[in-house]
Amino acid sequence: MAVAGLYRRILPSPPAIEFASSDGKQLFSEALQNGTMEGFFKLISYFQTQSEPAYCGLASLSMVLNALAIDPGRKWKGPWRWFDESMLDCCEPLEKVKAKGITFGKVACLAHCAGAKVEAFRTNQSNVDDFRKCIMASTTSEDFHLIASYHRAAFKQTGTGHFSPIGGYHAGRDMALILDVARFKYPPHWVPVTLLWEAMDTIDDGTGHRRGFMLISRLQKSPSLLYTLSCKHESWVSTAKYLMDDVPSLLKSDGVDDVQKVLSIVFTSLPDNFGEFIKWVAEVRRKEDGTNLSEEEKGRLLVKEEVLKEVRETSLFKHVVEWFSSMCCIHSLAGKDNLAEIAAHVCCQGAELLIRKSDSSNHFGCAATCVKCLNANGDMPVTVVSGTVTTGKSEEGVDMLVPLSQIKHRNCTDTGANCCTMMHPASSDVLTVLLLTLPPSTWAGIKEEKPLQEIHGLVTFKNLPSMLQEEVLHLRKQLLFLKRCQEKKEDNDLDIPPEL
């Protein structure tokens, strides 16, 4: 017997006013004349319906990111780069979101990882008057948008917690326009701002914390280019705690009398799954896209290679390499430097994105990888790792673009190219970037003056080249934000100075 299912819901009115009703049209017209519908046109151009019942947070965020014209830096389908719900997976596995939804903090984290500036406020960190000012600011501008996290019960609607962008404001009647991403259920509708505040000022049973709202805008500078932090893997909480809490305490111990001792203390106690927390951003493409790279692909790869070069030219990198060479048993992270092993993992992740399958029942395996060169349209050939990924009975050919850097051997006096080795991002680079990312206060507990001064000289932000400065600053913000997510303390103080 066929099951009829549900076809939409009747919007309870009052308290809401349907956008397409005569009253709703009047509100729109008056708000438009008063200048509080400026953000509406960008949002409505990218309005989407959430593809899963629990994807309201992902749909709201992808809608806002596209409205802000933020480039995801990776392909969606075919040659197109575009934010889609299925691409917002860096902070939470999609299957988990599909089953349980997503929390306020994780949506804010996703926005930050996607390259946006985020100002997140729970209701206990703000008040209704400030909220109203934020609504007015976002609806009179195209430069940033507001996403509200609220409970539907306040509007006599079915369901519980929900996310949706705010598309407009009517000052005379103090009403906000909710562009409900669950369009299969309710159409866009106007609601009183005070009632929306009450709907946000509720407890999320899953976290025990209040809901709230977030303002999302473009960063003035580009986001992370080569490295990124991820809280997708469940080990991120212990890793963030170790870096932010445990390392400063460990460095207060006696006997820390040189830089190598400092590195040994930091590295030897790293959590086992540390490699899941910080990683280099690999770009994947279908084999069928051909052997020529676009100008954009070449540009992104060249930037990554420049960042990698700047990492390896730091004095800190030399100390990290020395520490690795002095270890009898290299830390487990160093065992993941084999390009073929890295590529097999990355190609599987890339294929999962490219063929739009995120079901955990689909087990991806990389049957084979090989290193080759692609024609860079007359420029230097580009190194790629080509893999054939299988899942079930299907196969997907994937190419991973590999940023490389020339390393001159220590004892080589030859000025020719034979003295250099091309290296991809490896553990020594990752650990160097990690040390640069840690807040300067991390080192304050070192008791000996000489190693304290030396380590400060190695990690000082102002001593870094310009592109690496941007990389490190973005990663510092990510680390601070993840720590606040861990402590359920997301707030609006995300524009941290470089030395904090």
Phi, psi and omega in degrees: 000133179286143178260125186293323182074196183244136173243097178060177176230155173282123181290118178298118183218116001289169013273341183275157174237120183297137184301321185273000177285168180298321178292320179296321178295322179295318177300317180298314182299316181291319179294322179298316179295329182272000174083015181252031174232018185296321180286343185299318189291322175294315182294316183293334178293336183238019180299132180223160176262132178301137186275348177226149180304333183256010184265022183299321179294319180291317180296317179299317183290315180297324177299314181291318180298320177291323178296329179275358180058042175274127182279121180291343178075007176213159188282149175262291175219144183057226180271000193272133171261125189196140177281128177227155181308320185290349178267352182264072187233012186284339184250345182203132177301137183300325180295326178291319177297318181300324183275323189236357185082193184220148184273165178304312182297323181290324177296317178297320178297317178300317180298318180294315180294333180282356177101018180254160170272134186234131171238106186251134182227120166280161184294335177280359176251005184211194175209171187295328179292318177294322177299317179298320178296322179292322177297314181297319180295318183286330182273352176256012182216156173258002188273342176206158183227158184247131173248130180255140173248116189215171177255130186294337186302329181298336180256013181062027179263155177282155181104181183237242182291146185206152173241141171199151175285155175260123188258349182187172182213135174250108186293320183300321180254005177051056181234143179250147179263116176269119174270081187297118181284349173272064186290344175288347184248303181229144176281171173304146184206152176271140177222152176298137181299320180296325179286325176296321177298316178299322179293327177282329184279054181230161183269131172279115183299332182288333182241340184079011182242160182285156175280189182177211181214161179220142174259129184237130181216175178281145171285145177290330177248160181293150179284190181309135184257320185243321183243155177210156173259147183226137174247023178291317180283139186298343181283356185299328182297312180292325179292315178298319179296318180299313184292319187270332185248311188285318183301312178302324179289318180298326183287351178278355182289160180286157175088004177274086189247001174205172184297322180297325176294320178300312181297320181297319179296317182291316191277325187288342181253011180301139177303151185302322184265027182302325181297343177277350186268315178236131183208161178275145185278111180263140178258129180244152180213157176288146175299327183291350178290351175099182185263350179266140178264145175286165177299323179294317179297316178298318181298314180296321180293320179296322178296315179299319180294326178292319177298316179299319178297317181294325176299315186282349177267357178283151175294329180297320180302320180297322177293320180295317178298319178297321179295316178300315184291338181273349183276133176288316179244104182296142177306150186304332180297327182291340179287355182256022183271352178294122186299323180296320179291317177300314183296321180301319180290313183293319180298323176296315178297319180296317179296323179300320178287316187294324182261009170061038176240119180236011180291127183297344178286345177271110182264113182272137176224140181265109185291322183200149174228150175212146180269133180211181179241142173254149176291122181262039175058049178093345178273191176298140178301149181254132179281133176226154169251121183260133181226153174247112185260133180244144172211115185065236182260359183258158177229150178223125176273127185231138172248134176250121178283131187246115173288136183235158177218141178278132177242125178271130181298144187301318186264014184269130177252355179289137179269359182277175182291340182294346183272357186247150176239137178275123184236140174271168178305132184224184185301320181297325177291314182300315182291326175297312179297322178301313181298322178292332182283331182298142179301142179306331179295345179305324190267359187298334184278354179296124188280323182283132185293321184297306179295329178297313180292322182292316181292324177298320178295328181283328186254358183302128185300317186291343179276354184274150174295161193300314183293322178292328175301313180297320179299311183294319180299316180296319180293325176297318178296318178300314182297315178297318181294319178295323177296321179290324175298318180300321182267005182058041183236036177299134177212195188265001185270067184259347178274071183281141174297154183303327187268007179271000000 
